[in-house]
């Protein structure tokens, strides 16, 4: 288990104090160690510069005296000094002196004798490239140049390139007029310096840790007595109050900010008690209204959790209260996509739009919308539902009765007029053909006169059945009046319309009603775009074609003459 967390204000205060103290102390230690490192490196540099200057002076002395071999021995001896990694005497082109006979031969030739013996080996040893930046810098400035490198194993090394200046006495043996005669390269290990720096770091960090612990201990004690204990007392009182114990008060023991906080808390508790009593009364009233309402109500909070379901909603949805809460608001009507669509609809005025929904064995009138707070923020969602099954069925029956012929069950003249106007407008817009065919029962008056009106009604019913069963699903079969029937054929040309009409004629011709044969005569008319023909004129042409069929002997189909564009 974690012993120290930042869930308490005491831990946060101590954490902030510790962070500030640690930052300051670490910065101070880093600055001190950095300065110490700079001082050690500067001291090491001064020592090495002094050493190289002494070596250069000694080298000049032995060379002027004519003892060049001593210079080579001096170079070898210095290589054995502790911490010296490399000591070389270089020419200005980066090659090592005293390792070949180039200089000896040039001097002997200038002096005209063999005063200086040749070396046993004559190998040209290149130590640095002739254009090495550090070597070029020494040649330009005539001053020592130092730099630090890191070896492969991580050990740092310090290198100094000291100039060997060309003096007047040197020109007796050397003919060149350059300012620089050569360069002395000395490389030493900084391991001892790095060890001192590491030791400084260790001691500094130890002192830092002890100082930090002492400051934190003292700060913790002072903060606990002055701040943390009063805050904890107030926090405990608030925690008990949040659990419903509104009898809690906090002692007002001081006049500082904590005392003012305690005073404000006590005043707040008093106001909450008054508000709680008022809310409890309002809640009792609201509960009475919800339980007695005939409309179903379901509401959620801002997180979408169902928090209100009244008994009417349980009855209308056919679910238990627990099931409604568990399934969630979006599954209220078992169709989350539909609910999402309703929540996204813009409101009509101040209310959500009303939708009619067939759910299980009921038809419900449903309001679904979001609840907005005083500042426009969404604080929940709600659904109101009412059973309109009986109302809807009654309305459908009335509509059906108003559009349907009672005797035949076909659409009536009123429905036909509205439907034809709609199809005529669609034909104009989309440049589709539109046809109608009108027919009546041949010699129908004889059926009534000979066999009575009941027999005539049965004939009309059988003709209507054959008519309805023969036309296509897209066609609209209507009773036009008396023994006349009419069909609307959307998106149908004259030839196809004539074929459908012929099928109806054959279907009627083939049936027998109470031992009686029945035939019909049909007139077909087709509307084409550009003719300017109105719906009434189209029906009139079909009626003219019907009379043409009767004159042709009845029991046939005739097409109306087309209208000129």
C-alpha positions as CSV (number, residue, x, y, z in Angstrom):
1,X,0.0,0.0,0.0
2,X,1.3,3.5,-0.8
3,X,2.2,5.4,2.3
4,X,2.5,8.8,0.8
5,X,0.1,10.2,-1.8
6,X,-1.0,13.6,-3.0
7,X,-4.6,13.1,-2.0
8,X,-4.3,15.3,1.1
9,X,-3.6,19.0,1.2
10,X,-0.8,18.5,3.8
11,X,1.1,16.3,1.3
12,X,0.6,18.8,-1.5
13,X,1.9,21.7,0.7
14,X,4.9,19.7,1.8
15,X,5.4,18.6,-1.8
16,X,5.4,22.2,-3.1
17,X,7.8,23.3,-0.3
18,X,10.1,20.3,-0.9
19,X,10.1,21.0,-4.7
20,X,11.0,24.6,-4.2
21,X,13.7,23.8,-1.6
22,X,15.1,20.9,-3.7
23,X,15.2,23.1,-6.8
24,X,17.1,25.9,-5.0
25,X,19.6,23.6,-3.3
26,X,20.2,21.5,-6.4
27,X,20.9,24.7,-8.4
28,X,23.2,26.0,-5.7
29,X,25.2,22.7,-5.6
30,X,25.3,22.5,-9.4
31,X,26.7,26.1,-9.5
32,X,29.3,25.3,-6.8
33,X,30.5,22.1,-8.5
34,X,30.6,23.8,-11.9
35,X,32.8,26.6,-10.5
36,X,35.0,24.1,-8.7
37,X,35.4,22.2,-12.0
38,X,36.3,25.3,-13.9
39,X,38.9,26.2,-11.2
40,X,40.5,22.8,-11.3
41,X,40.7,22.8,-15.1
42,X,42.1,26.3,-15.1
43,X,44.7,25.4,-12.5
44,X,45.7,22.3,-14.5
45,X,46.0,24.4,-17.7
46,X,48.2,27.0,-16.0
47,X,50.5,24.2,-14.7
48,X,50.8,22.6,-18.1
49,X,51.4,26.0,-19.9
50,X,54.3,26.6,-17.4
51,X,55.7,23.2,-18.1
52,X,55.6,23.6,-21.8
53,X,57.2,27.0,-21.6
54,X,60.0,25.6,-19.6
55,X,60.5,22.7,-22.0
56,X,60.5,25.1,-25.0
57,X,63.2,27.2,-23.3
58,X,65.3,24.2,-22.5
59,X,64.9,22.9,-26.0
60,X,66.0,26.2,-27.4
61,X,69.0,26.2,-25.2
62,X,70.3,22.8,-26.2
63,X,69.6,23.4,-29.9
64,X,71.5,26.7,-29.9
65,X,74.3,24.9,-28.1
66,X,74.3,22.3,-31.0
67,X,73.1,19.4,-29.0
68,X,70.1,18.3,-31.1
69,X,70.3,14.7,-29.8
70,X,69.6,15.9,-26.3
71,X,66.3,17.4,-27.6
72,X,65.2,14.0,-28.8
73,X,66.2,12.4,-25.4
74,X,64.3,15.1,-23.6
75,X,61.2,14.3,-25.6
76,X,61.4,10.6,-24.7
77,X,62.0,11.3,-21.0
78,X,58.9,13.5,-20.7
79,X,56.8,10.8,-22.0
80,X,57.5,8.7,-18.9
81,X,56.1,11.4,-16.5
82,X,52.9,10.3,-14.7
83,X,49.6,11.4,-16.3
84,X,51.5,12.3,-19.5
85,X,49.9,10.4,-22.3
86,X,51.8,12.0,-25.2
87,X,54.7,14.4,-25.6
88,X,55.9,15.2,-29.1
89,X,57.9,17.9,-30.8
90,X,56.3,18.7,-34.2
91,X,57.3,20.5,-37.3
92,X,54.7,23.1,-38.5
93,X,53.4,20.6,-41.1
94,X,52.4,18.2,-38.3
95,X,55.2,15.6,-38.6
96,X,57.3,14.6,-35.6
97,X,60.8,16.1,-35.3
98,X,64.0,14.0,-34.5
99,X,62.5,10.9,-36.2
100,X,64.0,11.4,-39.7
101,X,67.1,13.0,-41.4
102,X,65.3,15.7,-43.4
103,X,66.3,18.5,-41.0
104,X,69.8,17.1,-40.3
105,X,70.6,16.9,-44.0
106,X,69.4,20.5,-44.6
107,X,71.4,21.9,-41.7
108,X,74.6,20.0,-42.7
109,X,74.2,21.2,-46.3
110,X,73.8,24.8,-45.1
111,X,76.9,24.6,-42.8
112,X,78.9,22.8,-45.5
113,X,80.0,19.9,-43.4
114,X,78.7,16.8,-41.6
115,X,78.6,18.4,-38.2
116,X,75.4,16.6,-37.1
117,X,75.3,12.8,-37.6
118,X,72.4,11.2,-39.3
119,X,69.7,9.3,-37.3
120,X,69.8,5.5,-37.5
121,X,66.2,5.5,-38.6
122,X,64.8,7.7,-41.3
123,X,61.0,7.4,-40.9
124,X,58.6,10.3,-41.5
125,X,56.1,10.2,-38.6
126,X,52.9,12.3,-39.1
127,X,51.3,13.1,-35.8
128,X,48.7,15.7,-37.0
129,X,47.4,16.7,-40.4
130,X,49.1,19.8,-41.7
131,X,45.8,21.7,-41.9
132,X,44.5,20.6,-38.5
133,X,42.4,23.5,-37.1
134,X,44.3,23.6,-33.8
135,X,47.7,23.4,-35.5
136,X,46.7,26.2,-37.9
137,X,45.5,28.3,-34.9
138,X,48.9,28.0,-33.2
139,X,50.7,29.1,-36.4
140,X,48.4,32.1,-36.9
141,X,48.4,33.4,-33.3
142,X,51.8,32.3,-32.0
143,X,50.1,31.5,-28.7
144,X,49.5,28.2,-26.9
145,X,46.2,26.4,-27.8
146,X,44.5,24.0,-25.4
147,X,41.5,21.6,-25.9
148,X,39.8,18.7,-24.2
149,X,38.9,15.3,-25.9
150,X,37.2,12.2,-24.7
151,X,38.8,8.8,-25.3
152,X,36.8,5.7,-26.3
153,X,36.7,4.5,-22.7
154,X,35.2,7.7,-21.5
155,X,38.4,9.1,-20.0
156,X,39.0,12.9,-20.7
157,X,42.4,14.1,-21.9
158,X,43.8,17.6,-22.0
159,X,46.1,18.7,-24.9
160,X,48.2,21.8,-25.2
161,X,50.0,22.9,-28.4
162,X,52.8,25.3,-27.5
163,X,54.6,27.3,-30.2
164,X,58.4,27.0,-30.7
165,X,59.2,30.5,-32.0
166,X,62.0,31.0,-34.6
167,X,64.7,33.1,-33.0
168,X,67.6,34.9,-34.7
169,X,70.2,32.5,-33.4
170,X,68.2,29.7,-35.1
171,X,68.9,31.1,-38.6
172,X,72.5,30.2,-38.4
173,X,71.5,26.6,-39.1
174,X,68.0,27.0,-40.5
175,X,67.4,29.0,-43.6
176,X,63.6,29.5,-43.5
177,X,62.2,32.9,-42.4
178,X,58.9,31.7,-40.8
179,X,57.8,33.0,-37.4
180,X,57.2,29.5,-36.0
181,X,60.0,26.9,-35.9
182,X,57.8,24.1,-34.5
183,X,55.1,23.0,-32.1
184,X,55.3,21.2,-28.8
185,X,52.4,18.9,-28.2
186,X,51.7,17.7,-24.7
187,X,48.7,15.5,-23.8
188,X,47.8,14.6,-20.2
189,X,45.0,12.6,-18.5
190,X,42.3,14.4,-16.6
191,X,41.4,11.4,-14.6
192,X,42.7,12.9,-11.4
193,X,40.8,16.1,-12.0
194,X,37.6,14.2,-12.8
195,X,38.1,12.2,-9.6
196,X,38.3,15.4,-7.6
197,X,35.1,16.7,-9.3
198,X,33.2,13.5,-8.5
199,X,34.3,13.7,-4.9
200,X,33.1,17.3,-4.8
201,X,29.7,16.1,-6.2
202,X,29.4,13.4,-3.6
203,X,30.1,15.7,-0.6
204,X,27.8,18.4,-2.0
205,X,24.9,15.9,-2.5
206,X,25.3,14.6,1.0
207,X,25.2,18.0,2.5
208,X,22.2,18.8,0.2
209,X,20.3,15.7,1.4
210,X,20.9,16.5,5.1
211,X,19.9,20.1,4.7
212,X,16.7,19.2,2.7
213,X,15.6,16.7,5.4
214,X,16.1,19.2,8.2
215,X,14.2,21.9,6.4
216,X,11.3,19.6,5.4
217,X,11.0,18.3,9.0
218,X,10.8,21.8,10.5
219,X,8.4,23.0,7.8
220,X,6.1,20.0,8.3
221,X,5.8,20.6,12.0
222,X,5.0,24.3,11.6
223,X,2.5,23.7,8.7
224,X,0.7,20.9,10.6
225,X,0.0,23.1,13.7
226,X,-0.9,26.3,11.8
227,X,-2.7,25.1,8.7
228,X,-3.2,21.3,8.3
229,X,-5.0,20.5,11.6
230,X,-7.6,23.2,11.1
231,X,-8.2,22.2,7.5
232,X,-8.5,18.5,8.4
233,X,-11.2,19.4,11.0
234,X,-13.2,21.4,8.4
235,X,-12.7,18.6,5.8
236,X,-14.1,16.0,8.2
237,X,-17.2,18.1,8.9
238,X,-17.8,18.7,5.2
239,X,-17.4,15.0,4.5
240,X,-20.1,14.1,7.1
241,X,-22.3,16.9,5.8
242,X,-22.0,15.5,2.3
243,X,-23.2,12.1,3.6
244,X,-26.4,13.7,4.8
245,X,-25.5,14.7,8.4
246,X,-26.4,18.4,8.1
247,X,-26.1,18.9,11.9
248,X,-22.3,19.3,11.5
249,X,-20.6,22.7,12.4
250,X,-17.0,23.7,12.5
251,X,-15.5,25.6,15.5
252,X,-14.5,29.1,14.7
253,X,-11.2,29.2,16.5
254,X,-9.4,32.0,14.7
255,X,-10.0,35.2,12.8
256,X,-7.8,34.4,9.8
257,X,-8.8,32.9,6.4
258,X,-9.5,29.5,8.1
259,X,-11.7,31.1,10.7
260,X,-13.7,32.9,7.9
261,X,-14.0,29.6,6.0
262,X,-15.4,27.9,9.1
263,X,-17.9,30.8,9.6
264,X,-19.0,30.6,6.0
265,X,-19.4,26.8,6.2
266,X,-21.7,27.1,9.2
267,X,-23.8,29.7,7.5
268,X,-24.0,27.5,4.3
269,X,-25.2,24.5,6.4
270,X,-28.1,26.6,7.8
271,X,-29.2,27.7,4.3
272,X,-29.0,24.2,3.0
273,X,-31.3,23.0,5.8
274,X,-33.9,25.6,4.8
275,X,-33.6,24.7,1.1
276,X,-33.8,21.0,1.9
277,X,-37.1,21.4,3.7
278,X,-38.6,23.4,0.8
279,X,-37.3,20.9,-1.8
280,X,-38.8,18.0,0.1
281,X,-42.2,19.6,0.0
282,X,-41.9,20.3,-3.8
283,X,-40.7,16.7,-4.3
284,X,-43.8,15.4,-2.6
285,X,-46.0,17.5,-4.9
286,X,-44.1,16.4,-8.0
287,X,-44.3,12.7,-7.0
288,X,-48.0,13.0,-6.7
289,X,-48.3,14.5,-10.2
290,X,-46.0,11.9,-11.8
291,X,-47.7,8.9,-10.2
292,X,-51.2,10.1,-11.3
293,X,-50.3,11.2,-14.8
294,X,-51.8,9.3,-17.8
295,X,-48.8,10.2,-20.0
296,X,-45.7,8.1,-19.7
297,X,-42.5,10.0,-18.7
298,X,-38.9,9.0,-18.8
299,X,-36.0,11.4,-18.1
300,X,-32.2,11.2,-17.8
301,X,-29.5,13.2,-16.2
302,X,-26.6,15.0,-18.1
303,X,-24.7,11.7,-18.2
304,X,-27.6,9.9,-20.0
305,X,-28.5,7.8,-16.9
306,X,-32.3,7.2,-16.5
307,X,-33.4,8.9,-13.3
308,X,-37.2,9.1,-13.8
309,X,-39.8,6.5,-14.9
310,X,-43.4,7.0,-13.9
311,X,-46.0,4.1,-13.8
312,X,-47.7,5.2,-17.0
313,X,-44.4,4.7,-18.9
314,X,-44.0,1.2,-17.4
315,X,-47.6,0.4,-18.6
316,X,-47.2,1.8,-22.1
317,X,-43.7,0.3,-22.8
318,X,-44.6,-3.1,-21.4
319,X,-41.3,-3.2,-19.4
320,X,-40.5,-3.2,-15.8
321,X,-39.0,-0.1,-14.1
322,X,-35.7,-1.9,-13.6
323,X,-35.5,-3.0,-17.3
324,X,-36.1,0.5,-18.5
325,X,-33.3,1.9,-16.3
326,X,-30.9,-1.0,-17.2
327,X,-31.4,-0.8,-20.9
328,X,-30.9,3.0,-21.0
329,X,-32.7,5.9,-22.6
330,X,-31.5,5.2,-26.2
331,X,-33.2,1.7,-26.0
332,X,-36.5,3.0,-24.7
333,X,-38.3,1.9,-27.9
334,X,-35.8,-0.8,-28.8
335,X,-34.4,1.4,-31.6
336,X,-31.4,3.5,-30.7
337,X,-31.0,4.9,-34.2
338,X,-34.6,6.2,-34.1
339,X,-34.0,7.8,-30.7
340,X,-30.7,9.4,-31.9
341,X,-32.6,10.8,-34.9
342,X,-35.3,12.3,-32.7
343,X,-32.7,13.9,-30.4
344,X,-31.1,15.5,-33.4
345,X,-34.3,17.1,-34.8
346,X,-34.6,20.9,-34.3
347,X,-37.4,21.9,-31.9
348,X,-40.7,23.3,-33.3
349,X,-40.9,26.5,-31.2
350,X,-40.2,25.7,-27.6
351,X,-41.1,22.0,-27.8
352,X,-39.7,18.9,-29.4
353,X,-41.6,17.7,-32.5
354,X,-44.3,15.1,-32.0
355,X,-43.8,11.7,-33.6
356,X,-46.2,8.8,-34.0
357,X,-44.6,5.4,-33.3
358,X,-46.1,1.9,-33.7
359,X,-44.6,0.0,-30.7
360,X,-45.6,-3.5,-29.9
361,X,-49.5,-3.6,-29.9
362,X,-49.9,0.2,-29.4
363,X,-49.6,3.4,-31.4
364,X,-47.8,6.0,-29.3
365,X,-47.6,9.8,-29.7
366,X,-44.0,10.5,-28.6
367,X,-42.1,13.7,-27.7
368,X,-38.3,13.1,-27.4
369,X,-36.0,16.0,-26.7
370,X,-33.1,17.4,-24.7
371,X,-33.6,19.4,-21.5
372,X,-31.7,22.7,-21.4
373,X,-30.6,24.6,-18.3
374,X,-31.0,28.2,-17.5
375,X,-27.9,29.1,-19.4
376,X,-28.7,26.9,-22.4
377,X,-26.5,23.9,-21.3
378,X,-27.8,20.4,-21.8
379,X,-28.7,18.9,-18.4
380,X,-30.6,15.8,-19.6
381,X,-33.1,14.2,-22.0
382,X,-36.8,13.4,-21.7
383,X,-39.4,11.3,-23.5
384,X,-43.2,11.9,-23.1
385,X,-45.5,9.3,-24.6
386,X,-49.3,8.9,-24.9
387,X,-51.4,6.0,-26.1
388,X,-53.2,7.1,-29.3
389,X,-54.1,3.7,-30.6
390,X,-57.8,4.2,-30.5
391,X,-57.6,7.7,-31.9
392,X,-55.3,6.6,-34.8
393,X,-57.5,3.6,-35.7
394,X,-60.6,5.8,-35.7
395,X,-58.9,8.4,-37.8
396,X,-57.8,5.7,-40.3
397,X,-61.3,4.3,-40.5
398,X,-62.7,7.8,-41.2
399,X,-60.0,8.4,-43.9
400,X,-60.7,5.0,-45.4
401,X,-64.4,5.6,-45.5
402,X,-63.9,9.0,-47.1
403,X,-61.6,7.6,-49.8
404,X,-63.2,4.2,-50.4
405,X,-66.4,3.1,-52.2
406,X,-68.6,1.2,-49.7
407,X,-70.0,-1.3,-52.3
408,X,-66.9,-2.3,-54.2
409,X,-64.1,-1.5,-51.8
410,X,-62.3,0.4,-54.6
411,X,-61.1,4.0,-54.3
412,X,-64.0,6.5,-54.9
413,X,-64.3,9.5,-57.2
414,X,-63.0,11.9,-54.5
415,X,-59.8,10.0,-54.1
416,X,-59.4,9.6,-57.9
417,X,-59.5,13.3,-58.5
418,X,-56.8,14.1,-56.0
419,X,-54.6,11.2,-57.1
420,X,-54.9,12.0,-60.8
421,X,-53.8,15.6,-60.1
422,X,-50.7,14.4,-58.3
423,X,-49.7,11.9,-61.0
424,X,-50.3,14.6,-63.7
425,X,-47.9,16.9,-61.9
426,X,-45.3,14.2,-61.6
427,X,-45.6,13.4,-65.3
428,X,-45.1,17.0,-66.2
429,X,-42.0,17.3,-63.9
430,X,-40.2,14.1,-64.9
431,X,-41.5,13.9,-68.6
432,X,-43.2,10.6,-68.0
433,X,-46.3,9.3,-69.8
434,X,-49.6,8.9,-67.9
435,X,-52.6,6.9,-69.0
436,X,-56.1,6.3,-67.8
437,X,-58.8,3.9,-69.0
438,X,-62.5,4.2,-68.3
439,X,-65.0,1.4,-68.6
440,X,-68.6,0.5,-67.7
441,X,-70.6,-2.7,-67.7
442,X,-72.4,-3.5,-71.0
443,X,-76.2,-3.5,-70.7
444,X,-76.1,-2.9,-67.0
445,X,-79.6,-1.4,-67.0
446,X,-81.0,-4.7,-68.1
447,X,-79.4,-6.5,-65.1
448,X,-81.2,-4.1,-62.8
449,X,-84.5,-4.2,-64.7
450,X,-84.5,-7.9,-65.2
451,X,-82.9,-9.3,-62.1
452,X,-83.2,-6.5,-59.6
453,X,-80.8,-4.0,-58.0
454,X,-79.3,-6.6,-55.6
455,X,-78.2,-8.7,-58.6
456,X,-76.8,-5.5,-60.2
457,X,-74.8,-4.8,-57.0
458,X,-73.4,-8.3,-57.1
459,X,-72.3,-7.8,-60.7
460,X,-70.6,-4.6,-59.8
461,X,-68.8,-6.3,-56.9
462,X,-67.5,-9.1,-59.0
463,X,-66.4,-6.7,-61.8
464,X,-64.5,-4.6,-59.1
465,X,-62.8,-7.7,-57.8
466,X,-61.6,-8.8,-61.3
467,X,-60.5,-5.2,-61.9
468,X,-58.5,-4.9,-58.7
469,X,-56.8,-8.3,-59.2
470,X,-55.9,-7.7,-62.8
471,X,-54.3,-4.3,-62.8
472,X,-50.6,-3.9,-61.8
473,X,-49.6,-3.0,-58.2
474,X,-48.6,0.5,-59.3
475,X,-52.0,1.2,-60.9
476,X,-54.9,2.8,-59.1
477,X,-58.3,1.2,-59.5
478,X,-61.3,3.4,-58.7
479,X,-65.1,3.4,-59.0
480,X,-66.0,6.4,-61.1
481,X,-69.7,6.3,-60.4
482,X,-72.7,4.1,-61.1
483,X,-71.5,1.2,-63.3
484,X,-68.4,3.1,-64.5
485,X,-64.9,2.3,-63.3
486,X,-61.6,4.1,-64.0
487,X,-57.9,3.3,-63.6
488,X,-54.8,5.5,-63.3
489,X,-51.7,4.1,-64.9
490,X,-48.5,6.1,-63.8
491,X,-45.5,6.1,-66.2
492,X,-47.4,4.1,-68.8
493,X,-47.6,4.7,-72.5
494,X,-50.5,4.1,-74.8
495,X,-49.5,0.6,-75.9
496,X,-48.9,-0.6,-72.3
497,X,-52.1,1.0,-71.1
498,X,-54.1,-0.7,-73.9
499,X,-52.5,-4.1,-72.9
500,X,-53.6,-3.6,-69.2
501,X,-57.1,-2.6,-70.3
502,X,-57.4,-5.7,-72.5
503,X,-56.3,-7.9,-69.6
504,X,-59.1,-6.4,-67.5
505,X,-61.6,-6.9,-70.3
506,X,-60.7,-10.6,-70.7
507,X,-60.8,-11.1,-66.9
508,X,-64.4,-9.8,-66.7
509,X,-65.5,-11.6,-69.9
510,X,-64.3,-14.9,-68.4
511,X,-66.3,-14.7,-65.2
512,X,-69.9,-15.8,-64.6
513,X,-72.1,-14.1,-61.9
514,X,-75.0,-16.1,-60.7
515,X,-75.2,-17.8,-64.1
516,X,-75.0,-14.5,-66.0
517,X,-72.2,-13.4,-68.4
518,X,-70.8,-9.9,-68.0
519,X,-68.8,-7.8,-70.5
520,X,-67.3,-4.3,-70.4
521,X,-66.3,-1.6,-72.9
522,X,-63.1,0.3,-72.3
523,X,-61.7,3.7,-73.5
524,X,-58.0,4.4,-73.1
525,X,-56.3,7.9,-73.1
526,X,-52.7,8.7,-72.7
527,X,-51.1,12.1,-71.7
528,X,-47.9,13.1,-73.2
529,X,-45.7,16.1,-72.2
530,X,-46.0,19.1,-74.4
531,X,-49.7,18.6,-75.2
532,X,-50.8,21.0,-72.5
533,X,-53.7,18.7,-71.6
534,X,-55.3,19.0,-68.2
535,X,-56.5,16.0,-66.1
536,X,-60.2,16.7,-66.8
537,X,-59.4,16.8,-70.5
538,X,-57.6,13.5,-70.3
539,X,-60.6,11.8,-68.6
540,X,-62.9,13.3,-71.2
541,X,-60.8,11.7,-74.0
542,X,-61.0,8.4,-72.3
543,X,-64.8,8.8,-72.0
544,X,-65.0,9.6,-75.8
545,X,-62.9,6.4,-76.5
546,X,-65.4,4.5,-74.3
547,X,-68.3,5.6,-76.4
548,X,-66.3,4.6,-79.5
549,X,-65.9,1.1,-78.0
550,X,-69.7,0.9,-77.4
551,X,-70.4,1.9,-81.0
552,X,-67.9,-0.7,-82.2
553,X,-70.2,-3.4,-80.6
554,X,-69.2,-3.3,-76.9
555,X,-66.8,-5.8,-75.1
556,X,-63.7,-4.2,-76.7
557,X,-61.0,-1.6,-76.0
558,X,-60.5,1.6,-77.9
559,X,-57.8,4.2,-77.7
560,X,-58.5,7.9,-77.7
561,X,-57.0,10.1,-80.5
562,X,-53.8,11.7,-79.4
563,X,-53.8,15.4,-78.6
564,X,-51.6,17.5,-80.9
565,X,-48.6,19.2,-79.2
